[in-house]
Structure formats: C-alpha cells, structure tokens
Amino acid sequence: MSGHFDDASTGGNGFGYSGSRAGAIASGLLFDVSDVAHDAGFKWPVAFTRNAWNECVKWSDEDSAKQVFQSEKIRMIDILRVCAYTIRMADPEENRMNFEITRVPRDGESMDASRVTLQIVAHLGDEGKPVLTILLPPAAGDA
C-alpha cells in the first residue's frame, strides 16, 4: 500500500464519508481504532466506517446474552489481524483491496458465523499523510 493514494478531499471519495476525517470521527461516521491497530502492527491511522463497524464489530452484553459470548474488542482485533495479513500478501502498489472475515451477525438469534467482505483503503488524510479506512465495499452499503 505504498503506491498512489486517493485524495479524500474530493467529493464522492468512496471512503464512506465526505469532508474531513477528523470531522467524520467527531460526528460518529468513522470509528478511530488507531491505538489498537498500532498494537496489531499498523503504521498508519486506521478507522472503520459506521456501516462497517455496525455490521462487523458492534456487540453488546445484551447480544452476548441472546446469542453467543463475544466482545467488540475481540471482534475488532480479529478484523484487524485479517486485514493486516491481506495487506502483507498484496501488491504494494494497491491502495484499495477487499478481504473476507467471518463474524456472528448481530441479529438477536444467530449462533454461527457468516462471511462478510470488507475493504481497506489507503488514502491521504486531512494533513496529507496516509491513513487507512475499513469499509463495506460500495455495493454492500458504504459509498
């Protein structure tokens, strides 16, 4: 992911948000997970779009009581590990790539995991430095 980067300042950027990254984090459109991602080996700031977070990470004690025991942190770490592996195995010139995870859907009844495709995008953040955004591919719900 060292090749060319998309510029997030242009409208319709395909990163699941528009405007500034800081503004998207402040308004809850992005979930900044950079501290945990750094511990997992990421060198650039990492954030999930709200749609990707809600679909693949979000989990509560109530969800564990109704379904199977899980935690948001472990779900997030699992995704970051798969994402990091995908990046290591990819063409270093790619700035956008899909990866597949399995997760128990947060639907109040499922006990088994199902597959979901996520996308990691390397692009320039507010200060012109590389950042990473994890989102549902555009056909799956994020623009």
N, C-alpha and C positions, 0 to 999 in steps of 0.2 A: 504494500500500500504506500509506495513511495513515489508513484508516478504523478500524473497531473491530478489536480484537485478541482472539484466543482466549487463554485463560488456561491455560498449560501446567501449572499446579499441580494441576489437576483430573485424576482418574484417567481412563484411556482417552482421552487428549488428541488422538490422531490425528497425532502428530508423530513416530512411530516410536520413542519412548522414554517412560518414565514416571519420575517423581521429578525430581530437579534436573538441569538442563542440565549443570552442572559435573560432577555425578556420572556422567552419561551419557558425557561426554567422557573422564573419568578411566577409566571401565570399558571404553572402546572401542566403545560403542554409537553414539557420534557422532564424526565427524572434523571438528575445528575447522579451517576454512580461511580464517579472518577476515583474516589478513595478506595472502594472495593476493587474496582478494575485495576488500579495500580498494583494492589496486592496480588492480583492474578497475572501480572506481567505486562499490562498495557502501559505504554509510554505517553499516550495522548489522552486528553479528557474524553470520557465516554458518557453518553446519555441514551436513555430509552425514550421513544415517543410514548405519549399517554396510551395510545391504542395498543402498542406492543407490550407495555407494562401491564395494562389491564387484562390482556389476553394470555400472557405467559408468566408474569411474575406475581401479580397481586394475589394475596392469600391471607385469610384472617383465622383467628381461633374458631370462629363460627364455621368456617369452611372445613377446618380440621375435624370439628365435632360431627358435621354432616357427612363428610367424605372420608378422606384419609389424612393422617397427620403429615403436614408439610409446613415449611416456613418460607416467607418471602425471601429471606436472605439466602437460603439454600437454593431456592429456585433461581434467583439471580446469579449466584455463583456458578451453578450448572450451565446456565446460558452463556456466561462469560467464558467459561472453560471451552465450550464447544466453539464459540466464536473465535477465541484465540487460536485454537487448533486450525480452524478454517483459514485464518489469516496466514498462519505459518506455512500452510500447504499450498497457498495460492500464488499466482503470478504476482510478483511485487509491483507490477505496473497497474494492477487493477485497483480501482478506488471504490467499487461497489460490487458486493458479492452476496449471494444467498447462502444460507446454511440452515440445516434442519435440526430441530430439537424435538424431544418428546416431553409432554407435560400433562398432568391431570387437569382437564378443563374445570374451571371454576363455575360449575352449574348446579351445585347443590345435591348432586346424585352420583356422578361418575366416580368410579374407583380405579379405573385403568387409564393409563396414559395414552395420548394420541399424538400424532405428528403435527408439527406446525413449522412452516417455513418463515424464517426471519431474514432480514437483510442488514448488513453492516455497510455503512457509507463513510468513507473518509472525505472530508471536505474542509474548507477553510472556515474557521470560526470568526467571531466578532473582531478579534485582533489580528486576523490574517494568518493565524497559526493553525496547524492541523488539529482537527477534532474528529471524533467518531460518533455516529448516531446509529442506534439499533432500532429498526422499524419493521412493521409488517410490509412486505412488498406492496407496491401501489395497488395491484389487483386484489390484495387481501384487506385493504382498509385504510392505509395511510397514503397520503398524496406526496 
